[in-house]
């Protein structure tokens, strides 16, 4: 009999992880050796998943959006849990989106206590609400971590067994790293340096950061002797908002769209001005020195008083050191951002220090020749083979 695995993802990144995990499990268990059901988007559906409902129903971010969609979210949580229980699968794999997936997992565990449950992508228990780690032991049997320090964090906090399987970005190093002649290094004699502007992928991020980023771009351009090739990679769903914000910028960057253009920009970039987020890890792996800025709403700022992490950007968190300048909230000013960005465009000790730190980040993230999805599938397969029969 084929293994029956329910996979539940709640947003685009989880859909991509789920699809790759499904591919890896098919290779490991053979295509006829596994059947998938659950919730996913286009990528998982392309691998044969018949989603219980459109993933867009639960792909919401931010306090206001969650509150506005709360009745739908509660309905989908109950629907998903009931479907898993009725399916009587051999395993449940939840992927990221903990506000949704963990509530499903708790309901399933209460009804099917012997069903193995795997959590692919650890919640940020190392940053805030650390008590979640210990609580997860009641309904999660194993965590598949994307960041190398997370297994130690779960052990320290009393969380479930946790294995570092690797971040999907480690498979994209060829896309991120420049080939011969793609990146201009200082000093610049003929060509102009390329500097990236990365205002984020969420509407709230873009709205709050665009004004200060525009001021920073203008200040840096006015300070440097020569011209700068400013490039802004944009994602489609916030492109109109970015275009609206650029209307008031005295110095306007060139906008590029699409993943291929984005990675081409990374390979050519000398430095970057970025919002805090996964993009900081992309930049570190691409060896692009950066300065990070971030602003949130007043309500979110009050919530962030409970954050226990010392750093905001992933390179700093991974190394547990302030290798990348971070300016948050009131400190996120054009003066601070420009003052830290200017040395990164020249051949300075600050630039050299970041590049050396990024080599340490890459070493910490390395999983050798393995693929993260294959490592994740190996853990899932081991748990399947050890699974106790369910009555």
C-alpha positions as CSV (number, residue, x, y, z in Angstrom):
1,X,0.0,0.0,0.0
2,X,1.3,3.5,-0.8
3,X,2.1,5.8,2.1
4,X,-0.6,8.4,2.5
5,X,0.8,11.8,3.5
6,X,-1.2,15.0,4.2
7,X,0.8,18.2,3.4
8,X,-0.5,21.5,4.5
9,X,1.1,24.8,3.4
10,X,-0.3,28.3,3.9
11,X,1.6,30.7,1.6
12,X,3.7,30.8,-1.6
13,X,7.1,30.0,0.0
14,X,5.5,27.0,1.8
15,X,4.0,25.9,-1.5
16,X,7.4,25.8,-3.1
17,X,8.9,23.9,-0.2
18,X,6.0,21.5,-0.3
19,X,6.4,20.8,-4.0
20,X,10.1,20.0,-3.7
21,X,9.4,17.8,-0.7
22,X,6.8,15.9,-2.7
23,X,9.2,15.5,-5.6
24,X,11.9,14.2,-3.2
25,X,9.5,11.7,-1.5
26,X,8.4,10.4,-4.9
27,X,12.0,9.7,-5.8
28,X,12.6,8.1,-2.4
29,X,9.4,6.1,-2.1
30,X,8.7,5.7,-5.9
31,X,5.8,7.6,-7.5
32,X,3.3,4.8,-6.7
33,X,4.7,4.5,-3.2
34,X,3.1,7.7,-1.9
35,X,-0.2,9.6,-2.2
36,X,-0.5,13.2,-1.2
37,X,-3.6,15.2,0.0
38,X,-3.8,18.5,1.8
39,X,-3.6,22.2,1.1
40,X,-1.3,23.9,-1.3
41,X,-0.9,26.2,-4.2
42,X,0.1,25.9,-7.9
43,X,3.5,24.2,-7.3
44,X,2.1,21.5,-5.0
45,X,-0.9,21.0,-7.3
46,X,1.4,20.5,-10.2
47,X,2.9,17.6,-8.2
48,X,-0.5,15.9,-7.9
49,X,-2.1,17.5,-4.8
50,X,-5.8,18.1,-5.0
51,X,-6.0,21.0,-2.5
52,X,-8.9,21.1,-0.1
53,X,-9.5,24.8,-0.9
54,X,-7.5,27.6,-2.6
55,X,-4.4,28.4,-0.6
56,X,-5.2,32.1,-1.1
57,X,-8.0,31.6,1.5
58,X,-5.4,31.5,4.3
59,X,-2.4,33.4,2.8
60,X,-2.8,36.5,4.9
61,X,-0.2,38.6,6.6
62,X,-0.3,41.2,9.3
63,X,-2.6,41.8,12.3
64,X,-5.3,43.7,10.4
65,X,-5.5,41.2,7.6
66,X,-5.8,38.3,10.0
67,X,-8.6,40.0,12.0
68,X,-10.5,40.8,8.8
69,X,-10.3,37.2,7.6
70,X,-10.8,35.6,11.0
71,X,-14.1,33.8,10.2
72,X,-12.7,32.3,7.0
73,X,-9.5,31.3,8.8
74,X,-11.3,29.5,11.6
75,X,-13.5,27.7,9.1
76,X,-10.5,26.6,7.1
77,X,-8.7,25.4,10.2
78,X,-11.6,23.2,11.2
79,X,-12.2,22.0,7.7
80,X,-8.5,21.0,7.3
81,X,-8.3,19.2,10.6
82,X,-11.5,17.3,9.9
83,X,-10.2,16.3,6.5
84,X,-6.9,15.0,7.9
85,X,-8.7,13.0,10.6
86,X,-11.1,11.5,8.1
87,X,-8.3,10.7,5.7
88,X,-6.5,8.5,8.3
89,X,-3.1,9.2,6.7
90,X,0.3,7.8,7.7
91,X,1.7,11.3,8.4
92,X,0.9,15.0,8.5
93,X,3.4,17.5,7.3
94,X,2.7,21.1,8.1
95,X,4.8,23.8,6.4
96,X,5.4,27.2,7.9
97,X,2.4,29.6,8.5
98,X,2.2,28.5,12.2
99,X,-0.8,30.6,13.0
100,X,-2.8,28.3,10.7
101,X,-0.8,25.0,10.5
102,X,-0.2,24.6,14.2
103,X,-3.8,25.0,15.0
104,X,-4.6,22.3,12.5
105,X,-1.9,20.1,14.1
106,X,-3.2,20.5,17.6
107,X,-6.7,19.4,16.5
108,X,-5.3,16.4,14.6
109,X,-3.1,15.3,17.5
110,X,-6.1,15.5,19.9
111,X,-8.1,13.1,17.7
112,X,-5.2,11.0,16.3
113,X,-2.5,10.9,19.0
114,X,-0.4,8.2,17.2
115,X,-0.2,10.1,13.9
116,X,3.3,11.4,13.2
117,X,3.4,15.2,12.6
118,X,6.3,16.9,11.0
119,X,6.8,20.7,11.0
120,X,8.7,21.9,8.0
121,X,10.1,25.4,8.9
122,X,10.6,26.2,12.5
123,X,8.6,29.1,14.0
124,X,10.9,31.9,15.3
125,X,11.0,30.6,18.8
126,X,14.6,31.9,19.1
127,X,13.3,35.4,18.4
128,X,10.1,35.8,20.4
129,X,7.6,33.7,22.3
130,X,10.3,31.1,23.2
131,X,7.7,29.2,25.3
132,X,6.2,27.9,22.0
133,X,9.1,25.5,21.6
134,X,8.2,23.4,24.7
135,X,4.5,23.6,23.8
136,X,5.2,22.2,20.4
137,X,6.3,18.9,21.8
138,X,2.7,18.1,22.5
139,X,1.7,18.1,18.8
140,X,4.9,18.0,16.7
141,X,7.2,15.0,16.5
142,X,10.0,16.5,14.4
143,X,11.0,19.9,13.1
144,X,12.8,20.4,9.8
145,X,14.8,23.6,10.2
146,X,15.9,26.0,7.4
147,X,18.5,27.8,9.6
148,X,21.6,26.1,11.1
149,X,21.2,27.3,14.6
150,X,17.6,26.2,15.1
151,X,18.3,22.6,16.3
152,X,20.3,24.0,19.2
153,X,17.6,26.6,19.9
154,X,14.9,23.9,20.2
155,X,17.1,21.8,22.4
156,X,17.8,24.7,24.7
157,X,14.2,25.7,24.8
158,X,12.8,22.2,25.3
159,X,11.3,21.9,21.9
160,X,10.7,18.9,19.7
161,X,13.6,17.0,18.0
162,X,14.9,19.3,15.2
163,X,17.1,18.6,12.2
164,X,18.8,21.3,10.0
165,X,17.9,20.2,6.4
166,X,19.2,23.4,4.7
167,X,17.6,26.5,3.3
168,X,16.3,26.4,-0.3
169,X,18.6,29.3,-1.1
170,X,21.7,27.1,-0.8
171,X,20.5,25.5,-4.1
172,X,20.6,28.9,-5.8
173,X,24.2,29.9,-5.3
174,X,24.9,29.7,-9.0
175,X,22.1,32.1,-9.6
176,X,23.3,34.5,-6.9
177,X,27.1,34.4,-7.4
178,X,28.6,36.4,-10.2
179,X,30.4,34.9,-13.2
180,X,33.5,36.4,-14.7
181,X,33.0,40.1,-15.4
182,X,29.4,40.3,-14.0
183,X,30.3,42.3,-10.9
184,X,32.2,45.5,-10.7
185,X,34.5,45.8,-7.7
186,X,35.9,49.1,-6.4
187,X,37.7,51.2,-7.4
188,X,35.6,52.2,-10.3
189,X,37.6,53.7,-13.2
190,X,35.2,53.6,-16.1
191,X,31.9,52.0,-15.2
192,X,29.5,53.0,-12.4
193,X,28.8,50.8,-9.4
194,X,25.5,49.0,-9.2
195,X,23.6,49.5,-5.9
196,X,20.4,47.6,-5.2
197,X,17.4,49.1,-3.5
198,X,15.2,46.5,-1.9
199,X,12.1,47.9,-0.1
200,X,10.5,44.6,0.7
201,X,7.7,42.4,-0.7
202,X,4.8,43.4,1.6
203,X,2.7,46.4,1.1
204,X,3.2,47.7,4.6
205,X,7.0,47.4,4.2
206,X,7.0,49.3,0.9
207,X,4.7,52.0,2.2
208,X,6.8,52.7,5.3
209,X,10.2,52.4,3.7
210,X,9.9,54.1,0.3
211,X,10.2,57.7,1.6
212,X,13.4,57.1,3.7
213,X,14.9,54.9,0.9
214,X,14.3,57.7,-1.6
215,X,16.0,60.2,0.7
216,X,18.9,57.8,1.2
217,X,19.4,57.3,-2.5
218,X,19.4,61.0,-3.1
219,X,21.9,61.6,-0.3
220,X,24.3,58.9,-1.5
221,X,24.1,60.1,-5.1
222,X,24.9,63.7,-4.0
223,X,27.9,62.6,-1.9
224,X,29.7,60.4,-4.5
225,X,31.9,61.9,-7.1
226,X,30.6,59.7,-9.9
227,X,27.2,58.3,-11.0
228,X,25.6,55.2,-9.4
229,X,23.6,52.6,-11.2
230,X,20.6,52.2,-8.9
231,X,18.5,49.1,-9.5
232,X,15.3,48.2,-7.7
233,X,14.1,44.5,-8.2
234,X,10.3,44.5,-7.6
235,X,7.8,41.8,-7.1
236,X,4.6,42.1,-9.2
237,X,2.1,42.5,-6.3
238,X,3.8,45.6,-4.9
239,X,5.1,47.0,-8.2
240,X,2.3,49.6,-8.5
241,X,2.9,50.8,-4.9
242,X,6.6,51.1,-5.6
243,X,5.9,53.1,-8.8
244,X,3.7,55.4,-6.8
245,X,6.4,55.9,-4.2
246,X,9.1,56.6,-6.8
247,X,7.1,59.6,-8.1
248,X,8.6,61.8,-5.4
249,X,12.2,60.5,-5.5
250,X,14.7,63.0,-6.9
251,X,16.9,60.1,-8.1
252,X,15.0,57.2,-9.6
253,X,16.4,53.7,-9.8
254,X,15.8,51.3,-12.7
255,X,13.1,48.9,-11.9
256,X,13.5,45.2,-12.9
257,X,10.8,42.5,-12.6
258,X,11.0,38.8,-12.4
259,X,13.2,36.3,-10.7
260,X,15.7,36.1,-13.6
261,X,16.2,39.8,-13.7
262,X,16.4,40.0,-9.9
263,X,19.3,37.4,-9.7
264,X,21.1,39.1,-12.6
265,X,20.9,42.3,-10.5
266,X,22.3,40.5,-7.5
267,X,25.2,39.1,-9.6
268,X,26.1,42.6,-10.8
269,X,25.6,44.5,-7.5
270,X,28.4,46.2,-5.6
271,X,26.2,47.0,-2.5
272,X,22.6,47.0,-1.4
273,X,20.1,49.0,0.7
274,X,17.6,46.5,1.9
275,X,14.6,45.9,4.1
276,X,15.0,43.3,6.8
277,X,13.9,39.8,5.7
278,X,14.9,36.8,3.7
279,X,16.5,39.1,1.1
280,X,19.3,39.8,3.6
281,X,20.3,36.1,3.5
282,X,20.1,36.2,-0.3
283,X,22.4,39.2,-0.4
284,X,24.9,37.5,2.1
285,X,25.0,34.4,0.0
286,X,25.5,36.5,-3.1
287,X,28.3,38.4,-1.2
288,X,26.7,41.8,-1.7
289,X,27.5,44.1,1.3
290,X,24.4,45.8,2.6
291,X,22.8,48.1,5.1
292,X,19.4,47.2,6.5
293,X,16.5,49.3,7.5
294,X,13.0,48.5,8.7
295,X,9.9,50.2,10.1
296,X,6.7,48.7,11.4
297,X,3.4,50.1,12.7
298,X,3.1,51.4,16.3
299,X,1.1,48.4,17.3
300,X,3.7,46.0,15.9
301,X,6.4,48.0,17.6
302,X,4.7,47.4,20.9
303,X,4.6,43.7,20.2
304,X,8.2,43.7,19.2
305,X,9.2,44.7,22.8
306,X,8.7,41.0,23.5
307,X,11.3,40.0,20.9
308,X,14.3,38.4,22.5
309,X,16.6,38.2,19.4
310,X,19.6,40.6,19.5
311,X,19.6,41.1,15.8
312,X,17.0,41.7,13.0
313,X,18.8,40.6,9.8
314,X,19.5,36.9,9.1
315,X,23.2,37.2,8.5
316,X,23.6,38.8,12.0
317,X,21.3,36.2,13.6
318,X,23.2,33.3,12.0
319,X,26.6,34.6,13.1
320,X,25.3,36.1,16.4
321,X,27.2,39.3,15.6
322,X,26.4,42.7,14.2
323,X,28.2,42.3,10.8
324,X,25.5,44.1,8.9
325,X,24.4,47.6,10.0
326,X,20.7,47.6,11.1
327,X,18.6,50.7,11.6
328,X,15.1,50.0,12.9
329,X,12.1,52.3,13.6
330,X,13.3,55.8,14.7
331,X,16.9,54.9,13.8
332,X,15.8,54.2,10.2
333,X,16.8,57.6,8.8
334,X,18.4,58.7,5.6
335,X,21.4,60.0,7.5
336,X,22.1,56.7,9.2
337,X,21.4,54.5,6.1
338,X,23.5,56.7,3.8
339,X,26.3,57.0,6.4
340,X,26.6,53.2,6.5
341,X,26.1,52.5,2.8
342,X,28.7,54.9,1.5
343,X,31.7,52.9,2.9
344,X,30.3,49.7,1.4
345,X,30.5,51.2,-2.2
346,X,34.3,51.8,-1.8
347,X,37.3,49.5,-1.1
348,X,37.1,50.0,2.7
349,X,37.6,47.8,5.8
350,X,33.8,47.9,6.3
351,X,33.2,46.3,2.9
352,X,36.0,43.7,3.5
353,X,34.6,42.8,6.9
354,X,31.1,42.1,5.5
355,X,32.5,40.0,2.7
356,X,34.5,37.9,5.1
357,X,31.5,37.6,7.4
358,X,29.4,36.4,4.4
359,X,31.8,33.6,3.7
360,X,31.2,32.5,7.3
361,X,27.4,32.6,6.7
362,X,27.8,30.4,3.6
363,X,29.9,28.0,5.5
364,X,27.3,27.8,8.3
365,X,24.5,27.2,5.8
366,X,26.3,24.6,3.7
367,X,24.9,21.1,3.5
368,X,27.5,19.9,0.9
369,X,26.2,18.3,-2.2
370,X,22.8,17.4,-0.7
371,X,19.6,19.2,-1.6
372,X,17.4,20.5,1.3
373,X,14.4,18.7,-0.1
374,X,16.2,15.4,-0.2
375,X,17.4,15.8,3.4
376,X,13.9,16.7,4.5
377,X,12.5,13.7,2.6
378,X,15.0,11.4,4.4
379,X,13.7,12.5,7.8
380,X,10.1,12.1,6.7
381,X,10.8,8.6,5.3
382,X,12.6,7.5,8.5
383,X,9.6,8.6,10.6
384,X,7.3,6.8,8.2
385,X,9.2,3.6,8.6
386,X,9.2,3.9,12.4
387,X,5.5,4.7,12.5
388,X,3.3,2.7,14.9
389,X,0.1,1.3,13.4
390,X,-2.9,3.5,14.0
391,X,-6.0,1.7,15.3
